[in-house]
Amino acid sequence: MPLLQVRECPEDIYKKIAITAKRQNRTIAQQVIVLLERSLGQEEPSIERRKSLLNKIESRLIPDKVKAVDTVALIREDRDR
């Protein structure tokens, strides 16, 4: 996971983040991530976003022509080259 470091954060902002994190039983790092997600319009937790994406993928209609393709035969053909 990428690392984000913020230098010269104003003390009053840091204290507000720390107080809010403590109230919500989060670490300061977790609270900063929550604040960034909200400010970027990603209030939906990543797990929920992933589930939503998987549901979209599963609900896609696959044409019968594609379903009829024998994947084993394709792999075997590729290996024989």
Residue, then its C-alpha position, 0 to 999 in steps of 0.5 A: m500500500p502506498l505511503l503518504q507523508v504530510r509535513e508541516c501540518p498545522e497543529d490545530i488541524y492535527k489536534k482536530i483529526a486526533i480528537t475525531a479519531k479518538r471519538q471514532n475509535r480510529t487511529i490518526a492514519q485511519q481517520v485521515i483516510v476517512l477524511l480523504e475519501r469523503s473529500l474525494g467523493q468516495e464515501e462508500p467504503s472500499i469493500e462496498r465499492r469492490k462488492s458493487l463492482l463484482n455485482k456489476i461484472e456478474s450481472r453482465l450478459i455474456p453472448d452465447k457465441v462467447k460461452a460456446v468457445d472451448t477454452v480448453a481447446l484454445i489453451r491446448e492449441d496455444r501450447d501446441r504452437 
